Amino acid sequence: MWSILYQFRQEGWNFRRQVLIGHYYADFACRQPSVVIEVDGDSYGSDLARTNDATRDDYFRSRGYRVFRFWNNDVVSNAEGVFDVLSVALKQISERAS
């Protein structure tokens, strides 16, 4: 994920890993503007995990963060696709902030 996020650094997106937001840790977050990226592995496919993820996402959103969620295997085997999704979304966020 770092190699994907590094490409956005040139555009001023300063992502950090394991960022404490309230009482949850986000896998990756950029504080300004507020973006959270969660990367999920195989253990996140259960109903309980999906419920917990939805609760976390709602919590982050209630604090003004836009949340993006990707499967670990997509980050590894489809990095270009993950980059494309983030690129479009971050461009839209930047345009709205202007």
C-alpha positions in Angstrom: 0.0 0.0 0.0 2.9 2.4 0.7 4.1 2.2 -2.9 0.6 3.3 -4.0 0.2 6.1 -1.5 3.8 7.4 -2.1 2.7 8.4 -5.6 0.1 10.8 -4.0 2.7 12.5 -1.9 3.8 14.7 -4.8 0.2 16.1 -4.8 0.4 17.0 -1.1 -1.4 13.9 0.3 0.4 13.1 3.6 -0.7 9.6 4.5 0.4 8.0 7.8 0.0 4.4 9.0 -1.8 3.2 12.1 -3.4 6.6 12.9 -5.4 6.9 16.1 -8.8 8.5 15.4 -10.8 8.6 18.5 -10.7 5.1 19.9 -10.0 3.4 16.6 -6.8 3.0 14.6 -7.1 3.5 10.9 -4.7 1.5 8.7 -3.8 4.6 6.7 -5.0 8.2 7.1 -4.5 11.6 5.7 -5.6 14.3 8.2 -6.0 17.1 5.7 -8.3 16.6 3.9 -9.7 13.8 6.0 -9.3 10.4 4.3 -9.0 6.9 5.8 -7.9 3.8 3.9 -8.5 0.4 5.4 -6.9 -2.8 4.0 -8.7 -6.0 4.9 -7.3 -9.5 4.8 -9.1 -12.9 4.6 -10.2 -12.8 8.3 -12.5 -9.9 7.5 -15.0 -11.9 5.5 -17.2 -13.0 8.3 -20.5 -11.4 9.3 -19.1 -10.2 12.6 -16.0 -8.6 10.9 -18.3 -6.9 8.3 -20.5 -5.5 11.2 -17.4 -4.3 13.1 -16.0 -2.7 9.9 -19.3 -0.9 9.3 -19.2 0.4 12.8 -15.7 1.7 12.4 -16.5 3.2 9.0 -19.5 5.0 10.5 -17.3 6.3 13.4 -14.7 7.7 10.9 -17.4 9.2 8.8 -19.0 10.9 11.8 -15.7 12.6 12.4 -15.6 13.9 8.8 -13.4 11.2 7.2 -14.0 9.7 3.8 -13.4 6.0 4.1 -12.0 3.7 1.4 -11.7 -0.1 1.9 -9.7 -2.5 -0.2 -8.9 -6.2 0.1 -5.3 -7.1 0.8 -5.1 -9.3 -2.3 -6.3 -6.4 -4.5 -3.6 -4.1 -3.1 -1.0 -6.9 -3.9 -2.3 -8.2 -7.3 -4.2 -5.2 -8.6 -2.2 -2.2 -7.3 -2.9 -0.2 -10.5 -6.6 -0.7 -10.0 -6.4 0.5 -6.4 -4.3 3.5 -7.5 -6.9 4.4 -10.1 -9.8 4.3 -7.6 -7.9 6.4 -5.2 -6.6 8.8 -7.9 -10.2 9.6 -9.1 -11.5 9.9 -5.5 -8.7 12.1 -4.3 -8.9 14.3 -7.3 -12.7 14.8 -6.6 -12.0 15.6 -3.0 -9.3 18.1 -4.0 -11.7 19.8 -6.4 -14.4 20.1 -3.8 -11.9 21.6 -1.3 -10.9 24.3 -3.8 
